[in-house]
């Protein structure tokens, strides 16, 4: 009997040690004196809640979160010492939270009403952490509330050594011609106004992180930034209209200064199935350590990989590869996907469309812009660029794929095209590329950013199967002869051939209004719109067969299950 109770006690102890708790945090309705274990007992601050998190736990964020001095109606008055523009506040700040390899800690939006806003330094700041999943957040910045004039007024302000003395890097009223001829002293340990440089999600000194299905938009500075990192998955996120008001040359989605924590040579940083678009700069940037300023906008990229090599004094990317695959990048400032000082990176099956917003719009009537507008690499080594579709307007000499000072590169099986001018290609790329197709990819509806190849597209069946991912941007399997680009043809366009199809599920009525019926009960039902946004939370499923779709707007949708899928049309 004693042995029996001992065994029971040990089993209970093991169960207790492995228990996974669910916590809630609500800035508007919570209290840090609560237990955090239910909606009615939610914590108020994520920083306090994080003290309770152990491996396997989940923390739900409920409702709206803002930084302490957030003001949705703020307007800059011209006072350069206004504390509001210098706050350096974080909306959510989490540090020292660590799961383990078997039990990640999950930080998750509770529902579609959860939104993190902010006008300080960062909206969602995480550092010194590991084994985390960060899912389903909307991060909403202040770009729409910041005028271009305000961004220009704050462009050259700085303070040294944490002082309260505000200075101008360049005096007000200095012409661009004068700026270009200035020789300036190098600066260090300075601060600049946070109001026009707010980042969306910023993680540093982290490893084993999954960032999935987040929606980051209208942040004045970086949308996503992950730095000093290893084992990072950035999957299925949307990032748009970020970096527009910043003075520091920011981008939509950035991974910088990767730091190898082991000798694994496989894929350790993966950027997959993201929609990254309309991220561009509206003012030119300056770096405090540089003694010159180039008065021209030349940043504002979609996906930007920076200093992931062996040159940094703080980090060493000595082992492991990057995989950048199945991403849709379009209408970013300059470059859809760019790497600067990078090692061991693969750019596979991405679609990059007219990533030259700055030249087309900002400088539409001005001087020529940069050549890097599609997929580009500068100062790199060991790059493989396969199965991508890159569309540019080469009217001023833009290159679809470009390499500069890059060693050991492979470029193959890509489709490139110029809309309104003769296509120009980089000489370095021409010297080594193989199986390049120069043709119109014939997307279904590129004006509405639907990038599935149509039935007559030369992208169909021409990808290099040795490199193609198993699934496409929407999660559809790439079977048979895979297609070029991020989206596999045949799903959204209604082409379901025997050679390139999954099981086609019968949906009725189609078109539909408030509901659809599936011929057989299905599990793991998910609904996507034509841009790839997961709309499953807007529908209700009854018994795996009847699906209420009244919450969807009119349009074409794709229903996917564990065994098959099909498109359907929702009408009002």
C-alpha positions in Angstrom: 0.0 0.0 0.0 2.9 2.3 0.9 4.4 1.7 -2.6 1.1 2.3 -4.3 0.7 5.8 -2.7 4.3 6.6 -3.4 3.7 5.9 -7.1 0.6 8.0 -7.1 2.4 10.8 -5.3 5.2 10.8 -7.9 2.8 10.8 -10.8 0.9 13.7 -9.3 4.2 15.5 -8.8 5.2 15.0 -12.4 1.8 16.2 -13.6 2.1 19.3 -11.5 5.6 20.1 -12.7 4.4 19.8 -16.3 1.1 21.7 -15.8 0.5 24.3 -18.4 -1.3 27.4 -17.2 -3.3 30.0 -19.2 -3.0 33.6 -18.1 -4.7 36.8 -19.2 -3.6 40.4 -19.3 -5.9 43.4 -19.9 -4.6 46.9 -19.7 -8.1 48.4 -19.5 -9.8 45.9 -17.2 -7.1 44.0 -15.4 -5.2 44.5 -12.1 -1.8 43.2 -11.2 -3.2 42.1 -7.8 -5.4 39.6 -9.6 -4.4 35.9 -10.2 -4.4 36.4 -14.0 -5.9 32.9 -14.4 -9.2 34.0 -16.0 -10.7 36.9 -17.9 -12.3 38.3 -14.8 -9.0 38.0 -12.9 -6.7 39.3 -15.7 -3.4 41.0 -14.9 -3.0 44.6 -16.0 0.6 44.7 -17.3 2.4 42.2 -19.4 5.6 42.9 -17.6 4.0 41.7 -14.3 2.3 38.8 -16.0 5.6 37.6 -17.5 6.9 36.9 -14.0 4.4 34.0 -13.7 5.2 32.3 -17.0 6.8 28.9 -17.0 7.5 26.6 -19.9 4.3 25.5 -21.7 2.2 28.5 -20.4 0.1 30.8 -22.6 -0.5 34.5 -22.0 -3.5 36.0 -23.7 -3.6 39.7 -24.4 -7.1 41.1 -24.1 -8.3 44.4 -25.6 -6.3 47.5 -26.4 -2.8 48.3 -25.1 -1.0 51.7 -25.3 2.1 53.3 -23.9 1.8 55.4 -20.8 1.7 58.9 -22.5 -0.1 57.7 -25.7 -2.2 60.4 -27.2 -4.2 59.5 -30.4 -5.0 63.2 -31.0 -1.4 64.5 -30.5 -0.1 67.1 -32.9 3.4 68.5 -32.8 3.3 72.1 -31.8 6.8 73.1 -33.0 8.3 72.8 -29.5 11.4 70.7 -29.9 11.6 70.1 -26.2 8.0 68.7 -25.9 8.5 65.6 -23.7 5.9 63.7 -25.8 8.3 63.4 -28.8 11.2 62.1 -26.6 9.4 59.5 -24.3 11.2 56.3 -25.4 8.3 54.4 -23.9 7.3 50.9 -24.7 3.7 49.8 -25.0 4.5 46.2 -24.0 7.9 45.3 -22.6 8.9 41.7 -21.7 12.3 40.5 -20.7 13.8 37.3 -19.4 11.0 34.9 -20.4 12.2 31.5 -21.3 10.4 28.3 -22.3 12.3 25.2 -23.3 12.6 23.0 -26.3 9.7 20.8 -25.4 7.4 23.6 -24.1 7.4 27.0 -25.7 5.7 29.8 -23.9 3.0 31.4 -26.1 2.1 35.1 -26.2 -1.1 35.4 -28.1 -3.9 37.9 -28.9 -7.1 36.9 -27.3 -9.3 37.7 -30.3 -9.6 40.2 -33.2 -10.3 43.0 -30.8 -6.8 42.8 -29.3 -4.6 45.7 -30.7 -1.3 47.1 -29.5 -0.8 50.8 -30.3 1.9 53.2 -29.3 3.8 56.4 -30.0 6.9 55.8 -28.0 10.1 53.9 -28.9 8.5 50.4 -29.4 5.1 49.0 -29.3 6.1 45.3 -28.5 9.6 45.0 -27.1 11.0 41.7 -26.1 14.6 40.9 -25.2 16.8 38.4 -23.3 14.2 35.6 -24.0 13.9 32.2 -25.7 11.5 29.5 -26.7 8.6 31.8 -27.3 5.6 31.8 -29.7 4.2 35.2 -30.6 0.9 34.9 -32.4 -2.1 36.8 -33.9 -1.3 40.3 -32.7 -2.3 43.5 -34.5 0.4 46.1 -34.0 -0.9 49.6 -35.1 1.4 52.6 -35.3 0.8 56.3 -35.8 1.8 56.9 -39.4 -1.6 58.1 -40.3 -1.5 60.7 -37.5 2.0 62.1 -38.3 2.3 64.6 -41.1 5.2 64.8 -43.4 6.0 68.2 -42.1 6.2 66.8 -38.5 8.6 64.1 -39.7 10.8 66.8 -41.4 10.7 69.1 -38.3 12.0 66.3 -36.1 14.4 64.8 -38.7 17.7 66.3 -37.4 17.0 66.6 -33.7 19.2 64.8 -31.2 20.4 64.8 -27.6 23.8 63.7 -26.3 24.6 61.5 -23.4 21.1 61.4 -22.0 21.1 65.2 -21.5 18.0 67.3 -21.9 19.7 69.7 -24.3 18.2 69.4 -27.8 20.5 70.0 -30.8 20.2 70.0 -34.6 22.5 67.8 -36.6 21.7 70.1 -39.6 20.4 73.6 -38.9 16.8 74.3 -40.0 16.5 75.7 -43.5 19.7 74.1 -44.9 19.2 73.2 -48.5 19.9 69.6 -49.8 22.8 71.0 -51.8 24.4 72.4 -48.6 23.6 69.1 -46.7 25.5 67.1 -49.3 28.6 69.2 -48.9 28.7 69.1 -45.1 31.4 67.4 -43.1 30.0 66.5 -39.7 31.5 65.2 -36.5 30.8 61.6 -35.6 28.4 61.2 -32.7 27.9 58.4 -30.2 25.5 57.8 -27.3 22.7 60.0 -28.6 19.0 59.9 -28.5 16.6 61.0 -31.2 12.8 61.7 -31.1 11.0 58.4 -30.6 7.7 59.8 -31.9 8.6 59.5 -35.5 10.7 56.3 -35.2 8.4 54.0 -33.2 9.0 50.3 -34.0 6.3 47.7 -34.1 7.7 44.4 -32.9 11.4 44.6 -31.7 13.2 41.6 -30.3 16.9 41.4 -29.4 19.2 38.9 -27.7 16.7 36.1 -28.4 16.7 32.6 -29.7 14.1 29.9 -30.6 11.3 32.4 -31.4 8.3 31.8 -33.6 6.5 35.0 -34.8 3.4 33.8 -36.7 0.2 35.4 -38.1 0.9 38.9 -36.8 -0.4 42.1 -38.5 2.0 45.0 -38.2 1.1 48.3 -39.9 1.6 52.0 -39.9 4.6 52.1 -37.5 6.8 55.2 -38.3 9.9 53.1 -37.8 10.6 49.4 -38.4 7.6 47.1 -38.6 9.4 44.0 -37.5 13.0 44.0 -36.2 14.8 40.9 -34.7 18.4 41.4 -33.8 21.2 39.4 -32.1 19.3 36.2 -32.6 19.3 32.6 -33.6 16.6 30.0 -34.5 13.9 32.5 -35.6 10.8 31.7 -37.5 8.9 34.6 -39.0 5.9 33.0 -40.7 2.6 34.2 -42.2 2.7 37.8 -41.0 1.6 40.9 -42.9 3.7 44.1 -42.6 2.7 47.3 -44.4 3.0 51.1 -44.4 5.9 51.0 -41.9 9.2 53.0 -41.9 7.6 56.0 -43.5 8.4 58.8 -41.0 11.7 57.6 -39.7 15.0 59.6 -39.9 17.1 56.3 -39.6 16.5 54.6 -42.9 14.2 51.8 -41.6 12.4 49.0 -43.4 9.4 46.7 -43.1 10.8 43.4 -41.8 14.4 43.3 -40.6 16.7 40.6 -39.2 20.0 41.9 -38.2 23.2 40.7 -36.5 22.3 37.0 -36.3 24.4 35.3 -33.6 25.1 31.5 -33.9 24.6 29.8 -30.5 25.7 26.3 -31.9 27.3 24.7 -34.9 24.2 23.5 -36.7 24.6 24.1 -40.4 20.9 23.8 -41.4 18.2 26.4 -41.7 18.1 28.3 -38.4 16.4 31.6 -39.5 13.3 31.2 -41.6 11.3 34.0 -43.1 8.3 32.3 -44.8 4.9 33.1 -46.3 4.8 36.8 -45.3 3.0 39.6 -47.1 5.3 42.6 -46.9 4.2 45.7 -48.9 4.1 49.5 -49.1 6.9 50.0 -46.6 8.9 53.1 -47.7 10.7 56.2 -46.4 9.3 59.7 -46.8 12.4 61.5 -45.6 16.0 60.8 -46.1 18.0 59.3 -43.2 21.2 60.0 -41.4 23.5 57.9 -39.2 25.2 59.5 -36.1 28.5 57.8 -36.7 28.8 59.0 -40.3 30.4 62.3 -41.0 28.3 62.9 -44.1 24.6 62.8 -45.1 23.3 61.8 -48.5 20.2 63.9 -49.0 18.2 61.3 -50.9 15.8 58.6 -49.9 17.4 55.3 -50.6 16.1 53.0 -47.9 12.6 51.6 -47.1 12.9 48.0 -48.1 10.4 45.2 -47.7 12.5 42.4 -46.2 16.0 43.6 -45.2 18.7 41.3 -43.8 21.6 43.3 -42.3 25.0 42.5 -41.0 24.4 38.7 -40.7 28.1 37.8 -41.1 31.4 37.6 -39.2 32.3 41.3 -39.1 30.3 42.4 -36.1 32.1 43.0 -32.8 29.0 41.8 -30.9 27.7 38.9 -32.9 29.1 36.1 -35.1 26.9 34.4 -37.7 29.3 31.4 -38.0 26.9 28.5 -38.5 23.5 28.0 -40.0 21.6 29.3 -43.0 18.7 31.7 -43.7 15.7 30.5 -45.7 13.6 33.3 -47.2 10.8 31.6 -49.1 7.2 32.0 -50.3 7.0 35.7 -49.4 5.0 38.3 -51.3 6.8 41.6 -51.4 5.3 44.5 -53.4 5.3 48.3 -53.6 8.1 48.7 -51.0 10.5 51.6 -51.4 13.6 50.0 -52.8 13.9 46.2 -52.9 11.4 43.6 -52.0 14.1 41.3 -50.5 17.6 42.7 -49.7 20.7 41.4 -47.9 23.6 43.5 -46.9 26.7 41.9 -45.4 25.2 38.4 -45.2 26.3 34.8 -45.3 24.6 31.5 -46.3 21.2 32.7 -47.4 18.6 31.1 -49.7 16.0 33.2 -51.5 13.5 30.6 -52.9 10.0 30.9 -54.5 9.4 34.6 -53.6 7.3 37.0 -55.6 8.6 40.5 -55.8 6.4 43.0 -57.6 7.3 46.7 -58.3 9.3 47.3 -55.2 10.3 50.8 -56.4 7.6 52.9 -54.7 10.1 55.6 -53.9 11.2 56.1 -57.5 7.7 55.8 -59.0 6.0 58.1 -56.5 8.4 60.1 -54.3 10.8 60.8 -57.2 8.3 60.4 -60.0 9.3 63.6 -61.7 12.8 63.7 -60.3 16.2 62.1 -60.7 16.9 58.4 -61.3 16.6 56.1 -58.4 18.7 53.0 -57.3 19.0 49.8 -59.3 18.1 47.5 -56.4 14.3 47.1 -56.7 13.6 43.4 -56.8 15.8 40.9 -55.0 19.3 42.2 -54.2 22.5 41.3 -52.4 25.4 43.5 -51.4 28.6 42.3 -49.9 27.5 38.7 -49.4 28.8 35.1 -49.7 27.1 31.8 -50.3 23.7 32.8 -51.7 21.2 30.7 -53.6 18.4 32.5 -55.5 16.0 30.1 -57.1 12.4 29.9 -58.4 11.5 33.6 -57.8 9.3 35.9 -59.8 10.5 39.5 -60.0 8.6 42.2 -61.8 10.0 45.7 -62.2 9.6 48.8 -64.3 13.1 49.3 -65.8 12.4 52.7 -67.2 15.3 54.2 -65.3 17.5 51.1 -65.3 16.2 49.0 -62.4 17.5 45.4 -62.1 15.2 42.6 -61.1 18.0 40.6 -59.4 21.2 42.3 -58.5 24.5 41.2 -56.8 27.3 43.5 -55.7 30.5 42.2 -54.3 29.0 38.8 -53.7 30.9 35.6 -53.8 29.8 32.0 -54.3 26.3 32.8 -55.5 23.9 30.7 -57.5 21.0 32.2 -59.5 18.7 29.9 -61.3 15.2 29.1 -62.6 13.9 32.6 -61.9 11.3 34.5 -64.0 12.0 38.3 -64.5 10.0 40.9 -66.3 9.8 44.6 -66.9 6.4 46.2 -67.4 7.0 49.4 -69.4 10.5 49.3 -70.7 13.2 47.0 -72.0 14.4 44.8 -69.2 17.9 45.5 -68.0 19.9 42.9 -66.0 22.9 43.2 -63.7 26.1 42.1 -65.4 27.2 40.1 -62.3 23.9 38.2 -62.4 24.1 37.6 -66.2 27.5 36.1 -65.8 26.2 33.2 -63.6 22.5 32.8 -63.8 20.9 29.7 -65.4 17.5 28.9 -66.8 16.2 32.4 -66.5 12.8 33.1 -68.1 12.1 36.7 -69.3 8.4 36.9 -69.7 5.2 38.3 -68.3 4.2 36.1 -65.4 0.5 36.7 -66.1 -0.8 37.0 -62.6 -4.5 36.7 -62.1 -4.9 40.3 -60.8 -1.7 42.1 -60.0 -3.5 45.5 -59.7 -5.4 44.1 -56.7 -2.2 42.3 -55.6 -3.5 38.8 -56.4 -0.3 37.0 -57.5 -1.4 33.6 -58.4 -0.2 32.6 -61.9 -3.1 32.4 -64.4 -3.7 29.3 -66.6 -1.4 30.6 -69.4 1.4 31.8 -67.2 5.0 30.7 -68.0 5.5 30.3 -64.3 3.5 27.1 -64.2 5.5 23.9 -63.8 8.9 25.5 -64.4 10.4 25.7 -60.9 13.4 23.7 -59.9 11.8 21.0 -57.7 15.1 20.5 -55.8 14.6 23.9 -54.2 10.8 24.4 -54.2 9.1 24.3 -50.7 6.6 21.6 -50.1 3.8 24.2 -49.9 3.1 27.7 -51.2 2.2 31.0 -49.7 -1.4 29.8 -48.9 -0.3 26.4 -47.6 -1.3 24.6 -50.7 0.9 21.7 -51.5 3.3 22.0 -54.5 2.8 18.6 -56.2 3.9 17.4 -59.5 6.0 20.0 -61.4 6.0 23.0 -59.0 5.5 26.6 -60.1 7.7 29.7 -59.8 6.9 32.4 -57.2 5.2 32.4 -53.9 1.8 31.2 -55.1 1.2 27.9 -56.7 -1.1 28.2 -59.8 -4.3 26.2 -60.0 -5.9 27.0 -56.6 -7.1 30.6 -56.7 -7.5 30.7 -60.4 -9.8 27.6 -60.4 -7.4 25.4 -62.3 -7.5 21.9 -60.8 -5.5 19.7 -63.2 -4.7 16.0 -62.4 -1.0 16.8 -62.4 -1.1 19.8 -60.1 -4.0 19.5 -57.6 -5.1 18.5 -54.1 -8.4 16.8 -53.4 -11.1 19.1 -54.6 -13.8 19.4 -52.0 -17.4 20.0 -53.2 -18.9 23.3 -51.9 -22.5 24.3 -52.3 -24.1 26.7 -52.8 -21.4 28.4 -54.8 -21.8 31.4 -55.0 -23.1 31.6 -51.5 -24.5 34.2 -49.1 -24.7 33.2 -45.4 -23.5 29.6 -45.4 -21.9 26.8 -47.4 -22.3 23.0 -47.2 -19.4 20.6 -47.6 -20.2 17.3 -49.2 -18.5 15.4 -46.3 -17.6 16.4 -42.8 -14.1 18.0 -42.7 -11.6 18.7 -40.0 -9.1 21.6 -39.6 -11.2 24.0 -41.8 -9.5 27.3 -42.6 -10.7 30.1 -44.8 -8.3 32.5 -46.7 -9.1 35.6 -48.8 -7.4 36.1 -52.2 -4.5 38.0 -50.5 -3.8 35.1 -48.2 -5.2 36.6 -45.0 -6.6 34.0 -42.6 -10.3 34.8 -42.2 -11.2 31.6 -40.2 -12.1 33.6 -37.1 -15.0 35.2 -39.1 -16.8 31.9 -39.8 -18.5 29.3 -37.7 -18.3 25.6 -38.4 -21.1 23.2 -37.4 -20.2 19.5 -37.3 -17.4 19.9 -39.9 -19.9 20.2 -42.7 -22.0 23.4 -42.5 -19.9 26.6 -42.5 -21.5 30.0 -41.6 -19.8 32.6 -43.7 -22.1 35.6 -43.1 -19.2 37.4 -41.4 -17.2 37.5 -44.6 -17.3 40.3 -47.0 -18.1 39.8 -50.7 -15.3 38.2 -52.7 -13.4 35.1 -53.6 -12.2 32.8 -50.7 -10.2 29.7 -50.5 -11.4 26.9 -48.1 -8.7 24.5 -47.0 -9.0 21.4 -44.8 -6.7 18.6 -43.6 -7.5 16.6 -46.8 -8.3 19.1 -49.6 -9.7 22.5 -50.6 -11.6 24.6 -53.1 -12.5 28.2 -53.9 -15.9 29.7 -53.3 -17.5 33.1 -54.1 -19.3 35.0 -51.3 -21.9 37.5 -52.4 -24.0 40.0 -50.4 
